[in-house]
């Protein structure tokens, strides 16, 4: 059995704007130099922290092919060596039909948001 590529250290956090709105931001830890780098952020603000966090988690979820194994570094088939999936625009991140089915209707395993 072939070993899985290393897991990617990706985090989502929410920032509050000066006007009291909320934006999600995805960051990833890179090795050289060891630091956190922004890889994606919301283009519009949410009225609540909860909605912004849920939206950010959904974006992260769409970037992961297998939620049981988590986000993995590219093994070279998805791009140049050393590149990660996050380097590709989200519109080009593909999900299998099984992943798409599992990813629909929930907020990263936290259930539906109250309406």
URGIVEN-V124467 format. One record per pair of residues at least 6 apart in sequence whose ideal C-beta (glycine too) atoms are under 6 Angstrom apart, sorted by sequence separation. I is the first residue (numbers start at 1). J is the second residue. D is the distance in whole Angstrom. If there is no record, write none. Layout:
# URGIVEN-V124467
i=I j=J d=D
i=I j=J d=D
This chain:
# URGIVEN-V124467
i=16 j=22 d=6
i=46 j=52 d=4
i=29 j=36 d=6
i=30 j=37 d=5
i=64 j=71 d=5
i=14 j=22 d=5
i=15 j=23 d=5
i=27 j=36 d=4
i=28 j=37 d=6
i=74 j=83 d=5
i=14 j=24 d=6
i=74 j=84 d=6
i=27 j=38 d=5
i=28 j=39 d=5
i=73 j=84 d=5
i=12 j=24 d=6
i=13 j=25 d=6
i=25 j=38 d=6
i=26 j=39 d=5
i=12 j=26 d=5
i=26 j=40 d=4
i=11 j=27 d=5
i=25 j=41 d=5
i=10 j=28 d=5
i=24 j=42 d=5
i=23 j=42 d=5
i=9 j=29 d=4
i=23 j=45 d=5
i=63 j=85 d=6
i=21 j=45 d=3
i=22 j=46 d=5
i=22 j=49 d=5
i=17 j=45 d=6
i=24 j=52 d=5
i=22 j=52 d=4
i=63 j=93 d=5
i=24 j=55 d=6
i=24 j=56 d=3
i=65 j=99 d=6
i=14 j=49 d=5
i=14 j=52 d=5
i=14 j=53 d=5
i=61 j=103 d=5
i=12 j=56 d=4
i=12 j=57 d=6
i=39 j=86 d=4
i=61 j=108 d=5
i=12 j=60 d=5
i=57 j=107 d=6
i=57 j=108 d=4
i=54 j=107 d=4
i=28 j=86 d=6
i=54 j=113 d=6
i=10 j=71 d=5
i=7 j=70 d=5
i=8 j=71 d=4
i=8 j=73 d=6
i=5 j=72 d=4
i=6 j=73 d=5
i=4 j=72 d=6
i=5 j=73 d=5
i=5 j=75 d=5
i=8 j=84 d=6
